[in-house]
């Protein structure tokens, strides 16, 4: 599973417009962020794999592709969900309890790859869950 984002960017070598492509991909039990810049004018090309996804780029992914949420097909075991949330987010019990309530209410959202990773971890402990896409947010001007 992956999401991509394409933007024009100035070429680092010749400053003409180049193509910037970023991809958030779910590989096994981890998310990965890869970026490639390619210039059709001078031939410059670079790829950076495994970098960090910035908050601004994540927001652009969500705006373009929409968010995803979790839906439980059967009532979940709250303790199992809480444990996975704590381990996945690396947060304390209070933050995990808050996240649990948002998950159960269908208000905990993220990019589709982020939510699929969380769903896989929940399924691994016996929780029946599916990922559902929400509509992309469009700016009105």
C-alpha positions in Angstrom: 0.0 0.0 0.0 1.3 3.4 -0.9 0.4 7.1 -1.4 2.2 9.5 -3.7 2.5 13.2 -4.0 3.9 15.1 -7.0 5.0 18.7 -7.0 7.1 21.0 -9.2 10.3 22.1 -7.6 13.3 24.1 -8.9 16.1 21.8 -10.1 19.1 22.1 -7.7 21.5 22.2 -10.7 19.8 24.4 -13.4 16.9 25.9 -11.5 14.3 25.0 -14.2 11.1 23.2 -13.0 11.8 19.6 -12.0 9.5 16.9 -10.8 9.4 16.1 -7.1 7.7 12.9 -6.2 7.2 11.6 -2.6 5.9 8.2 -1.7 4.6 6.9 1.7 4.7 3.2 1.5 3.9 0.4 3.9 6.6 -2.3 3.8 6.0 -5.2 6.1 5.5 -3.7 9.6 6.9 -0.3 8.9 6.1 2.9 7.0 8.7 4.3 4.7 9.0 7.8 3.0 10.9 8.0 -0.3 11.5 11.2 -2.4 12.8 11.5 -5.9 13.6 14.7 -7.9 14.2 14.5 -11.6 14.9 17.3 -14.1 13.9 16.9 -17.7 16.1 19.9 -18.8 19.5 19.0 -17.4 19.1 15.3 -16.5 19.6 15.9 -12.7 18.1 13.1 -10.7 18.3 12.1 -7.0 16.4 9.7 -4.8 16.3 9.6 -1.0 14.8 6.5 0.5 13.7 6.0 4.1 13.6 9.7 5.1 11.2 11.3 7.6 7.7 12.5 6.5 7.3 16.1 7.5 4.1 17.3 9.0 3.5 19.7 6.0 3.9 16.9 3.4 1.7 14.6 5.5 -1.0 17.3 5.5 -0.6 17.6 1.7 -1.1 13.8 1.4 -4.2 13.9 3.5 -5.6 16.9 1.5 -5.0 15.2 -1.8 -5.9 11.6 -1.0 -8.1 11.9 2.1 -7.7 10.3 5.5 -8.6 6.8 6.6 -10.2 5.5 9.7 -10.6 2.2 11.4 -13.9 0.3 11.7 -14.3 -2.7 13.9 -16.3 -5.6 12.4 -17.0 -7.0 15.8 -16.8 -5.2 19.2 -13.1 -5.0 20.0 -11.3 -6.0 23.1 -10.5 -2.6 24.5 -7.4 -3.8 26.3 -5.9 -5.3 23.2 -6.6 -2.1 21.2 -5.1 0.0 24.0 -2.0 -2.1 24.1 -1.4 -1.8 20.4 -2.0 2.0 20.5 0.5 2.4 23.3 3.1 0.3 21.5 2.5 1.8 18.0 2.5 5.5 19.1 5.0 5.1 21.9 2.8 7.0 24.3 1.8 6.7 27.9 -1.5 5.2 29.3 -3.3 8.5 29.4 -2.6 9.4 25.8 -3.4 5.8 24.7 -6.8 5.9 26.5 -7.6 9.2 24.7 -6.6 7.7 21.4 -8.7 4.6 22.2 -11.8 6.6 22.6 -11.1 8.4 19.3 -10.5 5.1 17.6 -13.8 3.6 18.9 -15.7 6.7 17.9 -14.3 6.6 14.4 -12.4 9.9 14.9 -8.8 8.6 14.9 -7.6 9.2 11.3 -4.4 9.2 9.3 -3.1 8.4 5.9 -4.3 5.1 4.5 -0.8 3.5 4.9 -0.7 4.7 8.5 -4.1 3.3 9.3 -3.4 0.0 7.5 -0.2 -0.4 9.6 -2.3 0.1 12.7 -5.0 -2.3 11.4 -2.4 -5.0 10.7 -1.0 -4.7 14.3 -4.5 -5.0 15.7 -5.3 -8.0 13.5 -2.1 -9.6 14.8 -3.6 -9.6 18.3 -7.0 -10.9 17.2 -8.9 -7.7 16.6 -11.3 -7.7 13.6 -10.8 -4.3 11.9 -11.0 -2.8 8.5 -9.6 0.5 7.1 -12.1 2.8 5.4 -11.2 5.9 3.3 -12.6 9.3 3.9 -13.1 11.8 1.2 -10.2 14.1 0.4 -10.4 17.6 1.9 -10.6 20.2 -0.8 -9.7 23.9 -0.2 -12.3 26.4 -1.2 -11.2 29.9 -2.1 
